[in-house]
Amino acid sequence: MTGGRRRIHVYAPPGYQQETGKHYPVLYLLHGSGDNDSHWTLLGRANVLADNLLADGRAVPMLIVMPDGQVAE
């Protein structure tokens, strides 16, 4: 534990806010050296890929958590 704060991006599938009692699996995506949590959506387009996989029936609805590996001061 570093004791610092970290920024985080979270992808939630369509309909997530209406399903208050439903449990979702969680996928954690960790970035590489020199990147940060925003690169999964800005460059990797994780949100677009997840939406397309869901629409094609090739993935189950899930939360995708993308934390920043750098501790904020």
LORO-156005 format. One record per residue: x, z, y of N, C-alpha, C in turn; residue in three letters. Coordinates in nm, 3 decimals. Example, Ala and Ser with C-alpha at 12.3 -4.5 7.8 and 13.67 -1.06 7.14 Angstrom:
<nodes>
+---------+---------+---------+---------+---------+---------+---------+---------+---------+---------+
!   neast !     nup !  nnorth !  caeast !    caup ! canorth !   ceast !     cup !  cnorth ! residuo !
+---------+---------+---------+---------+---------+---------+---------+---------+---------+---------+
!   1.319 !   0.780 !  -0.569 !   1.230 !   0.780 !  -0.450 !   1.320 !   0.780 !  -0.330 !     Ala !
!   1.285 !   0.708 !  -0.225 !   1.367 !   0.714 !  -0.106 !   1.290 !   0.787 !   0.003 !     Ser !
+---------+---------+---------+---------+---------+---------+---------+---------+---------+---------+
</nodes>
This chain:
<nodes>
+---------+---------+---------+---------+---------+---------+---------+---------+---------+---------+
!   neast !     nup !  nnorth !  caeast !    caup ! canorth !   ceast !     cup !  cnorth ! residuo !
+---------+---------+---------+---------+---------+---------+---------+---------+---------+---------+
!   0.084 !   0.000 !  -0.118 !   0.000 !   0.000 !   0.000 !   0.088 !   0.000 !   0.123 !     Met !
!   0.060 !  -0.092 !   0.212 !   0.142 !  -0.105 !   0.332 !   0.090 !  -0.025 !   0.450 !     Thr !
!  -0.035 !   0.011 !   0.448 !  -0.094 !   0.084 !   0.558 !  -0.132 !  -0.006 !   0.675 !     Gly !
!  -0.100 !  -0.135 !   0.666 !  -0.135 !  -0.229 !   0.772 !  -0.268 !  -0.296 !   0.747 !     Gly !
!  -0.311 !  -0.373 !   0.845 !  -0.436 !  -0.448 !   0.834 !  -0.404 !  -0.592 !   0.796 !     Arg !
!  -0.495 !  -0.654 !   0.723 !  -0.480 !  -0.793 !   0.683 !  -0.605 !  -0.871 !   0.720 !     Arg !
!  -0.583 !  -0.993 !   0.765 !  -0.695 !  -1.083 !   0.790 !  -0.736 !  -1.144 !   0.657 !     Arg !
!  -0.863 !  -1.183 !   0.647 !  -0.912 !  -1.237 !   0.521 !  -1.021 !  -1.342 !   0.551 !     Ile !
!  -1.024 !  -1.447 !   0.472 !  -1.131 !  -1.545 !   0.477 !  -1.209 !  -1.532 !   0.346 !     His !
!  -1.341 !  -1.542 !   0.355 !  -1.426 !  -1.532 !   0.236 !  -1.524 !  -1.649 !   0.236 !     Val !
!  -1.527 !  -1.721 !   0.125 !  -1.627 !  -1.826 !   0.103 !  -1.741 !  -1.764 !   0.024 !     Tyr !
!  -1.863 !  -1.785 !   0.070 !  -1.983 !  -1.743 !  -0.002 !  -2.065 !  -1.868 !  -0.033 !     Ala !
!  -2.118 !  -1.878 !  -0.154 !  -2.194 !  -1.997 !  -0.192 !  -2.327 !  -2.005 !  -0.117 !     Pro !
!  -2.385 !  -2.126 !  -0.111 !  -2.517 !  -2.140 !  -0.049 !  -2.618 !  -2.044 !  -0.112 !     Pro !
!  -2.699 !  -1.981 !  -0.029 !  -2.800 !  -1.887 !  -0.077 !  -2.750 !  -1.746 !  -0.097 !     Gly !
!  -2.623 !  -1.721 !  -0.071 !  -2.565 !  -1.588 !  -0.096 !  -2.637 !  -1.478 !  -0.019 !     Tyr !
!  -2.669 !  -1.500 !   0.107 !  -2.731 !  -1.394 !   0.188 !  -2.874 !  -1.362 !   0.144 !     Gln !
!  -2.941 !  -1.456 !   0.077 !  -3.077 !  -1.430 !   0.030 !  -3.078 !  -1.355 !  -0.103 !     Gln !
!  -2.970 !  -1.357 !  -0.177 !  -2.961 !  -1.294 !  -0.309 !  -2.897 !  -1.156 !  -0.297 !     Glu !
!  -2.967 !  -1.061 !  -0.237 !  -2.907 !  -0.931 !  -0.205 !  -2.869 !  -0.848 !  -0.327 !     Thr !
!  -2.936 !  -0.863 !  -0.438 !  -2.906 !  -0.781 !  -0.555 !  -2.823 !  -0.851 !  -0.661 !     Gly !
!  -2.787 !  -0.975 !  -0.637 !  -2.715 !  -1.054 !  -0.737 !  -2.565 !  -1.028 !  -0.730 !     Lys !
!  -2.502 !  -1.026 !  -0.847 !  -2.357 !  -1.009 !  -0.855 !  -2.292 !  -1.145 !  -0.876 !     His !
!  -2.183 !  -1.169 !  -0.808 !  -2.111 !  -1.296 !  -0.816 !  -1.970 !  -1.273 !  -0.867 !     Tyr !
!  -1.916 !  -1.366 !  -0.947 !  -1.774 !  -1.358 !  -0.981 !  -1.692 !  -1.384 !  -0.856 !     Pro !
!  -1.567 !  -1.337 !  -0.857 !  -1.480 !  -1.352 !  -0.741 !  -1.352 !  -1.423 !  -0.783 !     Val !
!  -1.315 !  -1.525 !  -0.706 !  -1.189 !  -1.596 !  -0.725 !  -1.100 !  -1.561 !  -0.606 !     Leu !
!  -0.980 !  -1.511 !  -0.633 !  -0.884 !  -1.478 !  -0.528 !  -0.782 !  -1.591 !  -0.518 !     Tyr !
!  -0.765 !  -1.645 !  -0.397 !  -0.665 !  -1.748 !  -0.373 !  -0.557 !  -1.690 !  -0.282 !     Leu !
!  -0.435 !  -1.689 !  -0.331 !  -0.322 !  -1.637 !  -0.253 !  -0.237 !  -1.754 !  -0.205 !     Leu !
!  -0.204 !  -1.755 !  -0.079 !  -0.128 !  -1.865 !  -0.021 !   0.021 !  -1.850 !  -0.052 !     His !
!   0.094 !  -1.957 !  -0.028 !   0.238 !  -1.957 !  -0.050 !   0.314 !  -1.914 !   0.075 !     Gly !
!   0.443 !  -1.910 !   0.061 !   0.531 !  -1.870 !   0.171 !   0.516 !  -1.966 !   0.288 !     Ser !
!   0.506 !  -1.912 !   0.407 !   0.494 !  -1.993 !   0.526 !   0.351 !  -2.029 !   0.562 !     Gly !
!   0.256 !  -2.004 !   0.475 !   0.115 !  -2.032 !   0.502 !   0.044 !  -1.902 !   0.537 !     Asp !
!  -0.086 !  -1.911 !   0.563 !  -0.167 !  -1.792 !   0.583 !  -0.306 !  -1.816 !   0.524 !     Asn !
!  -0.394 !  -1.718 !   0.540 !  -0.526 !  -1.725 !   0.478 !  -0.610 !  -1.844 !   0.524 !     Asp !
!  -0.587 !  -1.894 !   0.644 !  -0.667 !  -2.005 !   0.695 !  -0.632 !  -2.139 !   0.630 !     Ser !
!  -0.515 !  -2.149 !   0.571 !  -0.472 !  -2.276 !   0.514 !  -0.555 !  -2.319 !   0.392 !     His !
!  -0.617 !  -2.224 !   0.323 !  -0.702 !  -2.261 !   0.209 !  -0.822 !  -2.342 !   0.252 !     Trp !
!  -0.874 !  -2.315 !   0.373 !  -0.988 !  -2.393 !   0.421 !  -0.944 !  -2.508 !   0.511 !     Thr !
!  -0.843 !  -2.486 !   0.594 !  -0.800 !  -2.591 !   0.687 !  -0.730 !  -2.707 !   0.616 !     Leu !
!  -0.638 !  -2.676 !   0.527 !  -0.561 !  -2.779 !   0.458 !  -0.610 !  -2.804 !   0.315 !     Leu !
!  -0.639 !  -2.697 !   0.243 !  -0.681 !  -2.711 !   0.104 !  -0.828 !  -2.742 !   0.086 !     Gly !
!  -0.906 !  -2.719 !   0.192 !  -1.050 !  -2.745 !   0.191 !  -1.121 !  -2.678 !   0.074 !     Arg !
!  -1.085 !  -2.552 !   0.048 !  -1.143 !  -2.478 !  -0.064 !  -1.295 !  -2.470 !  -0.054 !     Ala !
!  -1.346 !  -2.456 !   0.066 !  -1.492 !  -2.448 !   0.084 !  -1.560 !  -2.580 !   0.049 !     Asn !
!  -1.502 !  -2.692 !   0.086 !  -1.560 !  -2.823 !   0.055 !  -1.553 !  -2.848 !  -0.096 !     Val !
!  -1.440 !  -2.816 !  -0.156 !  -1.426 !  -2.833 !  -0.302 !  -1.527 !  -2.747 !  -0.377 !     Leu !
!  -1.543 !  -2.622 !  -0.335 !  -1.639 !  -2.533 !  -0.402 !  -1.781 !  -2.587 !  -0.388 !     Ala !
!  -1.818 !  -2.631 !  -0.267 !  -1.952 !  -2.687 !  -0.248 !  -1.976 !  -2.809 !  -0.337 !     Asp !
!  -1.877 !  -2.897 !  -0.345 !  -1.891 !  -3.018 !  -0.428 !  -1.899 !  -2.984 !  -0.577 !     Asn !
!  -1.819 !  -2.890 !  -0.623 !  -1.824 !  -2.849 !  -0.764 !  -1.958 !  -2.786 !  -0.798 !     Leu !
!  -2.011 !  -2.705 !  -0.706 !  -2.144 !  -2.645 !  -0.728 !  -2.252 !  -2.753 !  -0.734 !     Leu !
!  -2.246 !  -2.848 !  -0.642 !  -2.346 !  -2.954 !  -0.638 !  -2.342 !  -3.040 !  -0.764 !     Ala !
!  -2.223 !  -3.057 !  -0.821 !  -2.207 !  -3.137 !  -0.943 !  -2.235 !  -3.056 !  -1.070 !     Asp !
!  -2.262 !  -2.925 !  -1.055 !  -2.284 !  -2.840 !  -1.172 !  -2.158 !  -2.810 !  -1.250 !     Gly !
!  -2.043 !  -2.825 !  -1.188 !  -1.915 !  -2.803 !  -1.256 !  -1.855 !  -2.667 !  -1.225 !     Arg !
!  -1.926 !  -2.583 !  -1.149 !  -1.881 !  -2.448 !  -1.118 !  -2.004 !  -2.359 !  -1.104 !     Ala !
!  -1.984 !  -2.231 !  -1.124 !  -2.091 !  -2.134 !  -1.102 !  -2.076 !  -2.079 !  -0.960 !     Val !
!  -2.185 !  -2.035 !  -0.899 !  -2.172 !  -1.974 !  -0.766 !  -2.079 !  -1.854 !  -0.772 !     Pro !
!  -1.987 !  -1.849 !  -0.677 !  -1.887 !  -1.741 !  -0.675 !  -1.844 !  -1.715 !  -0.532 !     Met !
!  -1.784 !  -1.599 !  -0.513 !  -1.718 !  -1.569 !  -0.387 !  -1.572 !  -1.610 !  -0.402 !     Leu !
!  -1.514 !  -1.666 !  -0.296 !  -1.372 !  -1.699 !  -0.297 !  -1.309 !  -1.619 !  -0.184 !     Ile !
!  -1.216 !  -1.533 !  -0.221 !  -1.149 !  -1.445 !  -0.126 !  -1.008 !  -1.495 !  -0.103 !     Val !
!  -0.974 !  -1.517 !   0.025 !  -0.843 !  -1.573 !   0.062 !  -0.776 !  -1.479 !   0.162 !     Met !
!  -0.698 !  -1.381 !   0.113 !  -0.634 !  -1.284 !   0.204 !  -0.506 !  -1.339 !   0.265 !     Pro !
!  -0.471 !  -1.288 !   0.381 !  -0.343 !  -1.321 !   0.442 !  -0.236 !  -1.232 !   0.380 !     Asp !
!  -0.128 !  -1.291 !   0.338 !  -0.020 !  -1.215 !   0.275 !   0.068 !  -1.138 !   0.372 !     Gly !
!   0.052 !  -1.165 !   0.502 !   0.132 !  -1.097 !   0.604 !   0.053 !  -0.981 !   0.662 !     Gln !
!   0.118 !  -0.867 !   0.673 !   0.053 !  -0.748 !   0.730 !   0.056 !  -0.757 !   0.881 !     Val !
!  -0.059 !  -0.737 !   0.944 !  -0.067 !  -0.736 !   1.090 !  -0.015 !  -0.604 !   1.143 !     Ala !
!   0.053 !  -0.609 !   1.252 !   0.107 !  -0.487 !   1.315 !   0.003 !  -0.423 !   1.404 !     Glu !
+---------+---------+---------+---------+---------+---------+---------+---------+---------+---------+
</nodes>
